[in-house]
């Protein structure tokens, strides 16, 4: 089980372009279709929608890929 985060938490993750920071806008606790792919999620292992601080990009990640930013 990964760390649990909440909507409005400020987090950081590693992407192809380097480290990115953003704010969680939604927490998915059931499987979700995202950009043509089904991302698996559950109450114990949710997926988080995160809006980048610098761009309009929205990413979807599990908690194990995220680090909370103070």
C-alpha positions as CSV (number, residue, x, y, z in Angstrom):
1,X,0.0,0.0,0.0
2,X,1.3,3.5,-0.9
3,X,1.1,6.7,1.1
4,X,-2.3,8.3,1.0
5,X,-2.6,11.9,-0.2
6,X,-5.6,14.3,-0.3
7,X,-7.0,16.8,-2.8
8,X,-5.1,20.1,-2.6
9,X,-1.9,18.4,-1.4
10,X,1.2,19.8,-3.1
11,X,3.3,16.9,-4.5
12,X,6.4,16.2,-6.6
13,X,7.0,13.4,-9.1
14,X,9.6,12.3,-11.6
15,X,8.6,12.6,-15.3
16,X,10.5,12.2,-18.6
17,X,11.2,15.9,-18.4
18,X,12.6,15.8,-14.9
19,X,11.0,16.5,-11.5
20,X,7.5,18.2,-11.7
21,X,5.5,19.7,-8.9
22,X,1.7,20.2,-8.8
23,X,-1.5,20.0,-6.8
24,X,-3.7,17.0,-6.5
25,X,-7.1,17.8,-8.0
26,X,-8.8,14.5,-7.7
27,X,-8.4,11.1,-6.0
28,X,-9.6,8.0,-7.9
29,X,-10.5,4.9,-5.8
30,X,-11.9,2.8,-8.7
31,X,-10.4,1.9,-12.1
32,X,-10.4,5.0,-14.4
33,X,-10.0,5.3,-18.2
34,X,-7.3,7.9,-18.9
35,X,-6.0,8.8,-22.3
36,X,-7.0,5.5,-23.8
37,X,-5.7,3.3,-21.0
38,X,-7.4,1.8,-18.0
39,X,-5.5,2.8,-14.8
40,X,-6.2,0.5,-11.9
41,X,-7.1,2.1,-8.6
42,X,-8.7,1.0,-5.3
43,X,-9.4,2.4,-1.8
44,X,-6.0,1.1,-0.6
45,X,-4.1,2.0,-3.8
46,X,-5.7,5.1,-5.4
47,X,-4.7,7.0,-8.5
48,X,-4.3,10.8,-8.1
49,X,-4.9,13.5,-10.8
50,X,-2.3,16.2,-10.4
51,X,-2.2,19.6,-12.2
52,X,1.3,20.8,-12.9
53,X,2.3,24.1,-11.2
54,X,4.1,25.4,-14.4
55,X,1.8,24.1,-17.3
56,X,-1.8,23.1,-17.9
57,X,-0.7,19.4,-18.0
58,X,-2.7,17.0,-15.8
59,X,-1.0,13.7,-14.8
60,X,-2.3,10.6,-13.2
61,X,-0.1,8.7,-10.7
62,X,-0.2,6.3,-7.8
63,X,0.9,7.5,-4.4
64,X,4.2,5.5,-4.6
65,X,5.3,7.9,-7.4
66,X,4.6,11.0,-5.4
67,X,6.4,12.9,-2.6
68,X,4.6,15.6,-0.6
69,X,6.1,19.1,-0.9
70,X,6.1,21.3,2.2
